Amino acid sequence: NATDITIEFFKNDGTSLGAQTVTGVSANGVAPFLLNDAAFALVGNNFVGWAKVSSSGEPLVVSALSVLNKGKRLTGVDGLANSQVNTRYVCGNTARSATENTQLTLLNTEARNAKVMVRLFDPNTGAKLVQTTVKLVPNSAATVKFSDALFAGAGSNFQGMTLVQAKGAAPPKIIASVTNPYGSSKLTGTNSYMCSAIQ
């Protein structure tokens, strides 16, 4: 059946910037949302944040493609369904080195505060190398960079697993995603993925 598809934009601080709807998208049809179109002037020219996509009744598949560094790098990611959102995730390929540094983005999907613990582990021994906590206000997102001094305990040649967990007796559901951009201009490409939920 045909369905209406709505995209709502949020700043990283959780503020809603507004929404746009494409009506009557046919079964197996596509609704492209291009942020450089005039219809998306509401997000401005320097938008950094996240988007929630919903339909008026039919199931959807959502993919996003971002153009970085004036078109020199492309990165893509698939959206998560509500049923896939969780409180604990494993990010299997994270890095901290001279050529590649993970950027971990954490999103609080609920209208209450979240406290998220991030832990890095030695890939050979399983020992915990770094543990830190990130606080998120409702509907907000934060990106932590492994190149920061906060992650110095992982050393300068780390490549391994990171665990992400919302804390509390009944913690809010979060989303965790990883981007591994290369830190050398001689290397091209960006590795991005959604972290896997742990049941």
Secondary structure by P-SEA (a helix, b strand, c coil): cbbbbbbbbbccccccccccccccccccbbbbbbcccccccccccccccbbbbbcccccbbbbbbbbcccccbbbbbbbbcccccccccccccccccccbbbbbbbbbcccbbbbbbbbbbccccccccccbbbbbcccbbbbbbcccccccccccccbbbbbbbbbccccccbbbbbbbccccccbbbbbbbbbbbcc
